[in-house]
Amino acid sequence: MKKKILIILGHTDSESFCSSLTDRYATGASKQGYELRRINLGEIKFDPILHLGYRKIQDLEPDLLKAQEDIRWADHLVIIFPNWWGTFPAILKGFIDRIFLPAFGYKFKSSTSFVWKKLLKNKTGRMIVTMDAPPIYYRFYLFSPGVRAIRKTVLEFCGISPVRTTLIGPIKKMSEKQKTSWLKRIEKLGKKGK
């Protein structure tokens, strides 16, 4: 059975380096024969605001229902996004808020319990994060806040594990040769399905 991979581009700019990385990961995975689906957050239609919190969950738009179906379908989730102010773009936060809901990603055992059931087990994940800061600064001085938030409080909370991370930067100082080298590395990751 072929591995099923869902790639989520968490950047709205289709000409960004994140978009190029997404294309190259998909190219590598396709060459290996993996089944692929892709979500470009800048192209789907949804309200990114959870208006009433969890008190009353608003109906999901068709694109979000399809995204939930894609997440359930996948064996491996790849989320590619830029580090903005230590975390991630608002569109990705809105997507997470609207998608990873009770009864989809997790379910508490009771209304008063702190024990929950992870509903997205048997899946792995990868985050590919671009940044203008050096990755060593992001990791050891800032302690990777955006990566930690998605890994620990979203993906692993819902049962997706392990979740690996690739940090790429500083983008502003990267030569075209270095960018090409990163694109080749990400294509290789796609071939490995990791």
Secondary structure, DSSP 8 states (H G I E B T S, - for coil): ---EEEEEE--S-TTSHHHHHHHHHHHHHHHHT-EEEEEETTTS------TTTTTS-----HHHHHHHHHHHH-SEEEEEEE--TTS--HHHHHHHHHHS-BTTTEEESSTT-S-EEESS-SEEEEEEEE-SS-HHHHHHTS--HHHHHHIIIIITTTTEEEEEEEEE--GGG--HHHHHHHHHHHHHHHHHT-
